[in-house]
């Protein structure tokens, strides 16, 4: 596969590696971006993970809680301007309400709001506002207590990041602190047992390769891997993370002090995982000039 300048730049942006190192990594992995990132990590050439903080789509996440049930929905639009539009926000609020009675996003699209399906309501709003929109996803959670939190709120119960926390015991104030932690830190799962096994295996393989690069004896390498995997799991799982409110405690320890057991969480962020094609400014102007 041809290693283009664009590929090299993308890898540099992801890892902070130097240009020649990025090019060598892509050459060694035949242009496979994920494998190249792992190759750089193995060689110790990748700096701390650099994930783009920019969202590739706009819109809102809305949350709604009733008793021990909570739901979060993401409705996308093309621009942030629409997310501030009262009509759009009103529609998103109704969709979140309808989501309480839907099992999944496909069922939600067929749900009724004001005599029309959610899908038809969105289509009508596209015609009214003049911008493309879509219902992207929803997530539900249940528990003895469910607490919600909105980060970067644009309206009541809606904003850029929506979090739901389910727990037994404790109080709402503690649940809100945990939800704020989740919004800020974005854990991959509740505990190591809930983490995708493929994610664990991939990290283990990277750590094995890094350890072997050190040239140390096999018994030392095994201990190195064990320690690094323990650290990795504590960093990516909610219960093992240092609590942002009190970094001297893990979230699990803080929950114990609060008399709570966290049983689950949901975190949705607008545009998360969506990529949009970007044009440079000169290309954009040239296209406009052509009509």
C-alpha positions in Angstrom: 0.0 0.0 0.0 1.3 3.5 -0.9 2.2 5.5 2.2 0.9 9.0 1.5 1.7 12.2 3.2 -1.9 12.4 4.4 -1.5 9.0 6.1 1.7 10.0 7.8 0.1 13.3 9.0 -2.9 11.4 10.4 -0.6 9.0 12.3 1.4 11.9 13.6 -1.7 13.7 14.8 -2.9 10.5 16.6 0.4 9.7 18.3 2.6 12.8 18.4 5.4 10.7 16.8 8.0 12.3 14.5 7.5 12.3 10.7 10.2 9.7 9.9 9.0 7.4 12.8 5.4 7.7 11.6 6.4 6.9 8.0 8.5 3.8 9.1 5.6 2.6 11.3 3.2 2.8 8.3 5.7 1.1 6.0 6.3 -1.8 8.6 2.5 -2.3 8.9 1.6 -1.9 5.2 -0.4 1.3 5.9 -2.6 -0.2 8.7 -3.3 2.8 10.9 -4.2 0.9 14.1 -1.3 -1.5 13.7 1.0 1.5 13.1 -0.1 3.1 16.3 0.6 -0.2 18.2 4.0 -0.4 16.4 5.0 3.0 17.6 3.9 2.2 21.2 5.9 -1.0 21.1 9.0 1.0 20.1 8.3 3.7 22.7 7.9 6.3 20.0 4.3 7.2 20.5 3.6 10.0 23.0 0.6 9.9 25.3 -2.5 9.0 23.3 -3.7 12.1 21.4 -7.4 11.7 20.7 -9.0 14.5 18.9 -11.4 16.4 21.2 -13.4 17.7 18.2 -16.8 16.2 17.5 -17.4 15.4 13.8 -21.2 16.1 14.1 -23.3 18.6 15.9 -26.7 18.3 17.7 -27.7 17.3 21.3 -27.8 14.5 23.8 -30.9 14.5 25.9 -31.5 12.5 29.1 -34.7 11.7 31.0 -35.2 9.8 34.3 -38.4 8.4 35.7 -38.0 6.5 39.0 -35.5 3.8 38.5 -35.3 4.1 34.7 -33.2 6.5 32.6 -32.7 7.0 28.9 -30.3 9.0 26.8 -30.8 9.9 23.1 -28.5 11.6 20.6 -30.1 13.7 17.8 -27.6 15.1 15.3 -27.7 18.2 13.1 -25.2 19.8 10.8 -24.3 22.9 12.8 -24.0 23.9 16.5 -26.3 26.8 15.6 -29.3 24.4 15.1 -28.5 22.8 18.5 -29.3 26.2 20.1 -32.6 26.5 18.1 -35.7 26.3 20.3 -37.6 24.3 17.7 -34.9 21.7 17.5 -34.6 21.5 21.3 -38.3 21.1 21.7 -38.2 18.2 19.3 -35.3 16.5 21.1 -37.1 16.8 24.4 -40.2 15.0 23.0 -38.0 12.3 21.4 -36.3 11.7 24.8 -39.7 11.4 26.4 -40.9 8.9 23.8 -37.7 6.9 24.3 -38.8 6.0 27.8 -41.2 3.6 26.2 -39.0 2.3 23.4 -36.7 -0.7 23.5 -34.2 0.5 20.9 -33.5 3.2 18.4 -35.4 1.5 15.6 -38.5 1.2 17.8 -38.0 4.9 18.8 -38.1 6.0 15.2 -41.6 4.5 14.9 -42.8 5.9 18.3 -45.5 8.5 18.2 -45.0 12.1 19.2 -47.9 14.5 18.6 -49.7 12.2 16.1 -46.5 11.6 14.0 -43.7 9.0 14.2 -40.4 10.3 15.4 -38.9 9.6 12.0 -41.6 11.8 10.3 -41.2 14.5 12.9 -37.5 14.7 12.1 -38.2 14.8 8.4 -40.6 17.7 8.9 -38.1 19.6 11.0 -35.5 19.2 8.3 -37.8 20.9 5.9 -38.6 23.7 8.4 -35.1 24.4 9.6 -33.3 23.6 6.4 -30.6 21.4 7.8 -30.1 17.7 7.8 -30.8 15.8 11.1 -30.9 12.3 12.3 -31.7 10.2 15.4 -28.4 8.4 15.8 -28.7 6.3 19.0 -30.2 5.8 22.4 -29.3 4.0 25.6 -31.3 2.9 28.6 -30.4 2.0 32.2 -32.3 0.8 35.2 -31.4 0.7 38.9 -32.6 1.3 42.4 -31.6 4.9 41.8 -30.8 6.5 38.5 -29.1 9.9 38.4 -28.5 12.1 35.3 -26.0 14.8 34.5 -25.7 17.1 31.4 -22.3 18.7 30.5 -22.3 21.9 28.4 -26.1 22.2 28.8 -28.0 23.9 26.0 -31.4 23.5 27.6 -33.2 21.6 30.3 -31.9 18.0 30.3 -29.9 18.3 27.1 -26.4 19.3 26.0 -23.1 18.0 24.5 -22.6 15.1 26.9 -25.3 13.2 28.8 -24.6 10.7 31.6 -26.8 8.3 33.5 -25.6 6.5 36.7 -27.5 3.5 38.3 -26.8 2.6 41.9 -28.1 1.1 45.1 -27.7 3.0 48.3 -26.0 6.4 48.6 -27.8 9.6 47.7 -28.4 11.7 44.6 -25.6 14.2 45.5 -23.0 11.3 45.3 -24.6 10.0 42.2 -24.2 13.4 40.5 -20.5 13.5 41.5 -20.0 10.1 39.9 -21.9 11.2 36.7 -19.6 14.3 36.5 -16.6 12.1 36.9 -17.9 9.9 34.0 -18.5 12.9 31.8 -14.9 14.1 32.4 -12.9 10.9 32.3 -15.0 8.7 29.9 -14.4 5.2 31.4 -14.6 2.3 28.9 -16.6 0.1 31.3 -17.8 -0.2 34.9 -15.2 -2.9 35.9 -12.6 -5.2 34.2 -15.2 -7.9 33.9 -17.3 -5.6 31.7 -14.5 -4.6 29.4 -14.5 -5.8 25.9 -12.1 -8.8 25.9 -10.6 -7.8 22.5 -9.6 -4.4 24.0 -7.8 -6.2 26.9 -6.1 -8.7 24.6 -4.9 -6.0 22.3 -3.4 -4.0 25.2 -1.8 -7.1 26.6 -0.1 -7.8 23.2 1.2 -4.3 23.0 2.6 -4.5 26.6 4.2 -7.9 25.7 5.9 -6.4 22.7 7.1 -3.3 24.7 8.4 -5.6 27.5 10.3 -7.8 25.1 11.9 -4.8 23.5 13.6 -4.2 26.9 15.6 -7.4 26.5 15.0 -8.4 30.1 14.6 -12.0 31.3 11.2 -13.7 30.7 10.3 -13.9 34.4 10.9 -10.2 34.7 8.9 -9.5 31.6 5.9 -11.5 33.0 5.9 -9.3 36.1 6.2 -6.1 34.0 3.2 -7.2 31.9 1.2 -8.1 35.0 1.8 -4.7 36.6 1.2 -2.7 33.4 -2.1 -4.5 32.7 -3.3 -3.9 36.3 -2.5 -0.2 35.8 -4.3 -0.2 32.4 -7.4 -1.8 33.8 -7.6 0.7 36.7 -7.3 3.6 34.3 -10.0 2.6 31.9 -12.7 1.1 34.2 -14.9 3.4 36.3 -14.5 1.6 39.6 -10.7 1.5 39.4 -10.2 5.1 38.4 -9.1 7.8 40.8 -12.2 9.8 41.8 -12.0 13.3 40.3 -13.7 14.7 43.4 -11.1 13.1 45.7 -8.2 11.6 43.8 -6.9 9.9 47.0 -9.8 7.4 46.6 -10.8 5.2 43.7 -14.4 5.5 42.6 -15.2 2.2 44.1 -13.7 3.3 47.5 -15.6 6.6 47.4 -18.8 4.7 46.7 -18.2 2.4 49.7 -17.7 5.5 51.9 -20.9 6.9 50.6 -22.8 3.7 51.2 -23.4 3.2 47.5 -22.9 0.4 45.0 -22.6 1.6 41.4 -24.4 -0.9 39.1 -24.1 0.7 35.7 -23.7 3.9 33.7 -24.4 5.4 30.3 -22.4 8.2 28.6 -23.3 9.7 25.3 -21.4 12.5 23.7 -22.5 14.4 20.6 -20.7 13.3 17.5 -18.6 10.6 19.3 -17.1 8.3 16.7 -18.5 10.1 13.7 -16.0 11.2 11.1 -16.7 13.9 8.5 -14.8 14.6 5.3 -12.9 17.9 5.7 -11.9 20.2 2.9 -9.2 22.7 3.0 -10.3 26.3 2.7 -8.8 26.8 -0.8 -10.7 23.7 -2.1 -13.9 25.0 -0.5 -13.5 28.4 -2.1 -12.7 26.8 -5.5 -15.8 24.7 -5.3 -18.0 27.7 -4.4 -16.6 29.6 -7.4 -17.6 26.9 -9.8 -21.2 27.3 -8.6 
